[in-house]
Amino acid sequence: FNGQAASFSHVTDTWLSCSGESWGQSLPSLKVVKRWRMNVFRLSGDVSHLLAILILLGKMWKTKSCAGISGKSQLLFALVFTTRYLDLFTSFISIYNTIMKIVFLFCAYVTIYLIYMKYSSTFDRENDTFRVEFILVPVAGLSFLVNHDYSPLEILWTFSIYLESVSILPQLFMITKTGEAETITSHYLFFLGLYRALYLANWIWRYHTEGFFDQIAVVAGVVQTIFYCDFFYLYITKVLKGKNMGLPLPV
């Protein structure tokens, strides 16, 4: 499993995450995973992740504006989903899993369309200035150096895990530059962070119940959650009390 058993023709006691758990991406011949498990932490994480995306799309559609939203973060998330879900062409895990992957991909590219085409006149290019090459180059290099297997799909899966952990940085950088985030954008970020926190609980649960531990996914998940910690505090102390969330401006 975890990309280390390329000769296996089937797996009988595994399950695949829509949001980033190792499943053996290096198994292009894998057609069906027979037993697919779910627990409340993972299901809640998937729902939170989807809710975050729908909140963002709803905000843009209702206001006909993408003000305050980092297009660069959304491009990175689209790249995450694209490189992670290439197994749609090689494997079937479950109807739920397939539908969720398609939904995430569809929503990611609709978001990009709204930001860069339909509502491009409202896009805040002046503040969306994070240098994404400082993310992409190290992540690409690390995915080649530290992975479960040196097959193309496994390397791309690893790349998506590492990239997801830092894809929110352009959005956080943008908020820091402007000094404030709209309430709806804050809700989006909260549920995005909650999704990752729930996945940490999922990994703890799996470790205690199945003995499963994926170091790459867990470490990347911890890094991603750390980025949200300060935001969680501000969200609870300000946004939930009806105030706009302000962040300290860079010196």
Sequence and secondary structure as in RCSB ss.txt:
>XXXX:A:sequence
FNGQAASFSHVTDTWLSCSGESWGQSLPSLKVVKRWRMNVFRLSGDVSHLLAILILLGKMWKTKSCAGISGKSQL
LFALVFTTRYLDLFTSFISIYNTIMKIVFLFCAYVTIYLIYMKYSSTFDRENDTFRVEFILVPVAGLSFLVNHDY
SPLEILWTFSIYLESVSILPQLFMITKTGEAETITSHYLFFLGLYRALYLANWIWRYHTEGFFDQIAVVAGVVQT
IFYCDFFYLYITKVLKGKNMGLPLPV
>XXXX:A:secstr
 TT  TT S BSS    SSS    TT TT  BBS     HHHHHHHHHHHHHHHHHHHHHHHHT  TT  HHHHH
HHHHHHHHHGGGGGT B  HHHHHHHHHHHHHHHHHHHIIIIITGGG  TTT    THHHHHHHHHHHHHS S S
SHHHHHHHHHHHHHHHTTHHHHHHHHHHSEE HHHHHHHHHHHHHHHHHHHHHHHHHHHH    HHHHHHHHHHH
HHHHHHHHHHHHTGGGT  EE     
